Amino acid sequence: MPRLQEQHLTRVWLIVGLFAIIVVLDFFTPPPYALGFLYTGPILLASSRLSRSATVQATVMGTGLTLLNLFIPKAEWMNSSSLMNRLLMALALIVTGWLSDRNLRHEEAIARHKAQLQAQEQLASAREDFVSTLTHDLKTPLLGAIETLNSLQQEKYGAVTVAQQKVFSAIARSHENSLELIETLLDVYRNDTEGVRLKLAPVDLVAIAEEAIVTVSELAAKRRVEINLTFGESNARPLWVNGDALQLQRVFSNLLTNAINNCTRGGKVEILLESDFNYQVVKILDNGRGITPDELPRLFERFYQGHSDRQSMGSGLGLYLTRQLIEAHGGTVWGKNRFSSEATSRSQRGASFGFRLPVHQRSKQLSSHLDEIS
């Protein structure tokens, strides 16, 4: 602090010294010469090194001394030429002071905005580090609890009744759901900070879709939802893309889980696979209540859970992670209502989520070969 005060006093004395030198030069220079424009130096120095109040004081002092020279040391105010020169100089000094003050205000505003941005970035970084650390530390006890429950169900610690088996199964499912949520949250934050890491290889979307159906079969059976795998104009054949099989299976599972949860009980979910020369297209169709207009633009935002009239309220991370993974594969993802006609009631609309990925060269070669055969 003493060092800062010392620097401040040094700058003040520098400006005072400049004023003294200019006063001597200006007041002892014979007419019609006038050196009042030199006061712009102390004004600019006060603006850059001191404060707004110092800039105003320097401007007032420079303007006053410039006009005072019309009377001291010799009366020149009767001389129209001298009077005009001094008035123009005073005006120039006022403009200089005003512009310097305005520039200083802008610099202060920019500095405040920059400080706010840095504070927000630090807060966001601290929050993400906290969430990442917390979720990572939660995995270990959850895994231990799941393993213990499995041991109890296998009667490694003694006989278990049917009622106890049901309780253990319910607790295990709850822990597994929590573990899956933690894994998703970790992946989302890791993708945001480090980018999505993919292990690319030729992948058949048909095989992945079939595996995903098996993965969500228990949830579909619980909600009595039927899942069908169909093809568009293309025949049932491999649909090759260059992708990460594990991550694409997560995409299928996320979209299927979303469709099942938003279906009415006893409803239907359809996986429609289509292919053209450049893209492989996947559509997940359900016959649920559809999507409101307010939801449509925000479907793939992080932590967005939709409105309360949706059938299922998740973490708001599944669709966001899906978007991350598809975009990392060079594809696009979307969500919309199946039937957008005004005459169609929302209860009959249903939703359509889908994505498209660039066709792998192997698929193009296969298509060309089939065309030659036909």
C-alpha positions in Angstrom: 0.0 0.0 0.0 2.8 2.6 0.9 4.4 1.9 -2.5 1.1 2.6 -4.3 0.7 5.9 -2.4 4.2 6.8 -3.3 3.6 6.2 -7.0 0.3 8.2 -6.9 2.1 11.2 -5.3 4.9 11.0 -7.9 2.3 11.2 -10.7 0.6 14.1 -9.0 3.8 16.0 -8.7 4.7 15.2 -12.3 1.4 16.8 -13.5 1.9 19.8 -11.2 5.4 20.2 -12.6 4.1 20.1 -16.2 1.5 22.7 -15.4 4.2 25.0 -13.9 6.4 24.7 -16.9 3.5 25.4 -19.4 2.4 28.4 -17.3 5.8 29.9 -17.5 6.0 29.3 -21.2 2.5 30.5 -22.0 2.5 33.6 -19.7 5.9 34.8 -20.8 5.4 34.2 -24.5 4.6 37.5 -26.3 1.4 37.8 -28.3 0.2 36.7 -30.8 1.8 33.4 -29.8 -0.2 31.2 -27.5 0.9 27.9 -26.0 -2.3 26.9 -24.1 -2.7 23.8 -26.2 0.1 22.3 -24.3 -2.2 21.8 -21.3 -3.6 18.8 -23.2 -0.5 16.9 -22.0 -1.3 17.1 -18.3 -5.0 16.4 -19.0 -4.1 13.2 -20.9 -1.6 12.2 -18.3 -4.2 12.6 -15.5 -6.6 10.5 -17.5 -4.2 7.7 -18.0 -2.4 7.7 -14.7 -4.8 9.0 -12.1 -8.6 9.2 -11.9 -11.7 10.8 -13.4 -11.8 13.5 -10.8 -8.1 14.3 -11.5 -9.0 14.5 -15.2 -11.8 17.0 -14.5 -9.5 19.1 -12.3 -6.7 19.2 -14.9 -9.2 20.2 -17.6 -10.7 23.0 -15.4 -7.2 24.2 -14.4 -5.9 24.2 -18.0 -8.9 26.0 -19.4 -8.8 28.6 -16.6 -5.1 29.3 -17.1 -5.6 29.6 -20.8 -8.3 32.2 -20.3 -6.4 34.0 -17.5 -3.6 34.7 -19.9 -6.0 37.2 -21.6 -5.6 39.4 -18.5 -2.2 38.4 -17.1 0.5 39.5 -17.5 -0.9 41.9 -20.1 -4.5 42.6 -21.0 -5.2 40.9 -24.4 -8.9 40.4 -24.1 -9.5 43.6 -26.2 -7.5 42.0 -29.1 -10.1 40.0 -31.1 -7.4 37.8 -32.6 -6.0 36.8 -29.1 -9.5 36.5 -27.7 -10.5 34.1 -30.5 -7.3 32.0 -30.2 -7.8 31.6 -26.4 -11.4 30.7 -26.7 -10.6 28.1 -29.3 -7.9 26.7 -27.1 -10.2 26.6 -24.1 -12.8 24.7 -26.2 -10.2 22.3 -27.4 -9.1 21.6 -23.8 -12.7 21.0 -22.7 -13.2 18.6 -25.6 -9.9 16.8 -24.7 -11.0 16.5 -21.1 -14.4 15.2 -22.0 -13.1 12.6 -24.5 -10.5 11.5 -22.0 -13.1 11.1 -19.3 -15.4 9.2 -21.6 -12.5 6.9 -22.6 -11.7 6.3 -19.0 -15.3 5.4 -18.2 -15.3 2.9 -21.1 -12.0 1.4 -19.8 -13.4 1.1 -16.3 -16.6 -0.6 -17.7 -14.5 -3.0 -19.8 -12.4 -3.8 -16.7 -15.5 -4.5 -14.6 -17.0 -6.7 -17.3 -13.7 -8.6 -17.7 -13.6 -9.1 -13.9 -17.2 -10.4 -13.9 -16.4 -12.8 -16.7 -13.3 -14.1 -14.9 -15.3 -14.5 -11.7 -18.0 -16.4 -13.6 -15.4 -18.6 -15.3 -13.8 -19.4 -12.0 -17.1 -20.2 -10.4 -18.1 -22.4 -13.4 -14.7 -24.2 -13.2 -15.0 -24.7 -9.4 -18.6 -26.0 -9.8 -17.6 -28.5 -12.5 -14.6 -29.6 -10.5 -16.8 -30.1 -7.5 -19.4 -32.0 -9.4 -16.8 -34.1 -11.1 -15.0 -34.9 -7.8 -18.3 -35.6 -6.0 -19.7 -37.9 -8.6 -16.4 -39.8 -8.9 -16.3 -40.3 -5.1 -19.9 -41.5 -5.1 -19.1 -44.4 -7.5 -17.1 -46.4 -5.0 -19.7 -46.8 -2.2 -22.4 -47.4 -4.8 -20.4 -50.2 -6.4 -19.7 -51.7 -3.0 -23.4 -51.5 -2.1 -24.4 -53.2 -5.3 -21.8 -56.0 -4.8 -23.1 -56.5 -1.3 -26.7 -56.8 -2.4 -25.7 -59.3 -5.1 -24.0 -61.4 -2.4 -27.1 -61.2 -0.2 -29.3 -62.3 -3.2 -27.0 -65.2 -3.8 -27.4 -66.2 -0.2 -23.7 -66.1 0.6 -24.5 -64.8 4.1 -27.4 -67.1 4.8 -30.9 -68.0 3.5 -33.0 -65.2 2.1 -36.8 -65.2 1.9 -38.8 -64.3 -1.2 -39.9 -61.0 0.3 -36.3 -60.1 1.1 -35.2 -61.0 -2.4 -37.8 -58.5 -3.8 -36.5 -55.8 -1.4 -32.9 -56.5 -2.3 -33.8 -56.4 -6.0 -35.5 -53.0 -5.6 -32.6 -51.6 -3.7 -30.1 -52.9 -6.3 -32.1 -51.4 -9.2 -32.2 -48.1 -7.4 -28.4 -48.2 -6.9 -27.8 -49.2 -10.5 -29.9 -46.3 -11.7 -28.0 -43.9 -9.4 -24.7 -45.3 -10.7 -25.9 -44.9 -14.3 -26.8 -41.2 -13.6 -23.4 -40.6 -12.1 -21.6 -42.2 -15.1 -23.7 -40.0 -17.4 -22.9 -36.9 -15.4 -19.2 -37.7 -15.4 -19.3 -38.2 -19.2 -21.1 -34.9 -19.8 -18.5 -32.9 -17.8 -15.6 -34.8 -19.3 -16.9 -34.2 -22.8 -17.4 -30.5 -22.1 -13.9 -30.0 -20.7 -11.8 -32.5 -22.6 -13.9 -33.1 -25.7 -15.5 -36.4 -26.8 -13.0 -39.2 -27.2 -14.1 -41.8 -29.7 -12.7 -45.2 -30.8 -13.7 -45.2 -34.4 -14.2 -48.4 -36.4 -16.7 -49.6 -39.0 -19.9 -50.1 -37.2 -23.2 -51.7 -38.3 -26.2 -49.6 -37.0 -28.5 -52.5 -37.4 -26.5 -54.6 -34.9 -26.3 -51.8 -32.5 -30.0 -51.1 -32.6 -30.7 -54.8 -31.9 -28.4 -54.7 -28.9 -30.0 -51.5 -27.6 -33.5 -53.2 -27.8 -32.2 -55.9 -25.5 -30.7 -53.4 -23.1 -34.1 -51.5 -22.6 -36.3 -54.6 -22.8 -36.8 -54.7 -19.1 -38.0 -51.1 -19.0 -40.2 -51.7 -22.0 -41.8 -54.8 -20.5 -42.4 -52.9 -17.2 -44.3 -50.2 -19.1 -45.9 -52.7 -21.5 -44.4 -50.9 -24.5 -43.7 -52.7 -27.7 -40.5 -52.0 -29.7 -40.3 -52.7 -33.4 -37.2 -52.4 -35.7 -38.2 -51.5 -39.2 -36.5 -50.3 -42.4 -37.4 -47.6 -44.8 -37.0 -48.1 -48.5 -33.8 -49.9 -47.9 -33.8 -53.7 -47.3 -32.7 -55.2 -44.0 -29.0 -55.0 -44.5 -25.9 -53.7 -42.6 -25.9 -49.9 -42.4 -22.2 -49.1 -41.9 -20.8 -45.9 -40.3 -17.4 -45.0 -39.0 -18.2 -44.8 -35.3 -17.6 -45.8 -31.7 -19.9 -48.8 -31.1 -20.1 -48.3 -27.3 -21.0 -44.6 -27.6 -23.5 -45.2 -30.4 -25.2 -47.9 -28.3 -25.5 -45.3 -25.5 -27.2 -43.0 -28.1 -29.7 -45.7 -29.0 -30.4 -46.5 -25.4 -30.9 -42.9 -24.4 -33.3 -42.2 -27.3 -35.2 -45.5 -26.7 -35.4 -44.8 -22.9 -36.8 -41.4 -23.7 -39.4 -42.8 -26.1 -40.5 -45.5 -23.7 -40.8 -43.2 -20.8 -42.9 -40.7 -22.8 -45.2 -43.4 -24.2 -48.5 -44.3 -22.8 -48.7 -47.7 -21.2 -49.3 -50.3 -23.8 -47.9 -48.0 -26.5 -45.4 -48.6 -29.3 -41.9 -47.5 -30.1 -40.5 -47.9 -33.6 -36.9 -47.8 -34.7 -36.8 -46.8 -38.3 -33.5 -47.2 -40.2 -33.0 -45.5 -43.5 -30.1 -45.2 -45.9 -29.1 -43.0 -48.8 -25.8 -42.6 -50.6 -24.4 -40.1 -48.1 -26.0 -40.7 -44.8 -27.4 -43.4 -42.5 -30.6 -42.1 -40.8 -32.1 -43.4 -37.5 -35.5 -42.4 -36.3 -37.0 -43.3 -32.9 -40.8 -42.9 -33.1 -43.3 -43.1 -30.3 -47.1 -42.7 -29.9 -46.9 -40.6 -26.8 -48.3 -37.1 -26.1 -45.8 -35.3 -28.3 -43.7 -32.2 -27.6 -44.9 -28.8 -26.7 -43.7 -25.8 -28.8 -41.8 -24.4 -25.8 -39.9 -27.6 -25.4 -38.8 -28.1 -29.0 -35.9 -25.6 -29.0 -34.5 -26.8 -25.7 -34.8 -30.6 -26.0 -31.0 -31.1 -26.1 -29.9 -28.5 -23.5 -28.0 -29.7 -20.5 -30.3 -30.4 -17.4 -33.5 -29.5 -19.4 -36.2 -31.9 -18.2 -39.3 -30.6 -20.0 -42.6 -29.6 -18.6 -44.4 -31.3 -15.8 -47.0 -32.8 -18.1 -44.3 -35.1 -19.6 -44.6 -38.7 -18.5 -41.1 -39.0 -17.1 -38.8 -36.5 -15.4 -35.2 -37.6 -15.9 -31.9 -35.8 -15.1 -32.0 -33.7 -18.2 -28.6 -35.2 -19.3 -29.5 -38.1 -21.6 -30.5 -36.0 -24.7 -27.6 -33.6 -24.0 -25.1 -36.5 -24.0 -26.8 -37.8 -27.1 -26.2 -34.5 -28.9 -22.5 -34.5 -27.7 -21.9 -38.0 -29.1 -23.7 -37.6 -32.4 -22.0 -34.2 -33.2 -18.6 -35.8 -32.2 -19.3 -38.4 -34.9 -19.9 -35.6 -37.5 -23.7 -36.1 -37.5 -26.8 -34.2 -36.6 -29.6 -35.0 -34.1 -33.1 -33.7 -33.9 -36.4 -34.0 -32.1 -39.9 -33.1 -33.3 -43.5 -34.1 -33.3 -44.5 -36.9 -35.7 -47.6 -35.1 -36.9 -47.5 -31.3 -36.8 -50.9 -30.7 -38.4 -53.1 -28.2 -36.6 -56.0 -30.6 -36.8 -54.0 -33.3 -34.9 -54.6 -33.3 -31.2 -51.5 -33.3 -29.0 -52.5 -36.6 -27.4 -52.3 -38.2 -30.9 -49.1 -36.5 -32.0 -46.3 -38.7 -30.8 -42.6 -37.7 -31.0 -39.8 -38.4 -33.4 -36.2 -38.3 -32.3 -33.5 -39.1 -34.7 -30.0 -38.6 -36.0 -28.0 -39.1 -39.2 -24.3 -40.1 -39.6 -22.1 -40.1 -42.7 -22.1 -43.4 -44.6 -19.0 -45.5 -44.2 -17.2 -46.4 -47.5 -18.0 -50.1 -46.9 -21.7 -49.3 -47.0 -21.3 -47.4 -50.3 -19.4 -50.3 -51.8 -22.1 -52.7 -50.7 -24.9 -50.5 -52.1 -23.1 -50.2 -55.5 -22.6 -54.0 -55.5 -26.3 -54.6 -54.8 -27.3 -52.1 -57.5 -25.2 -54.0 -60.0 -26.8 -57.3 -59.0 -30.3 -55.9 -59.3 
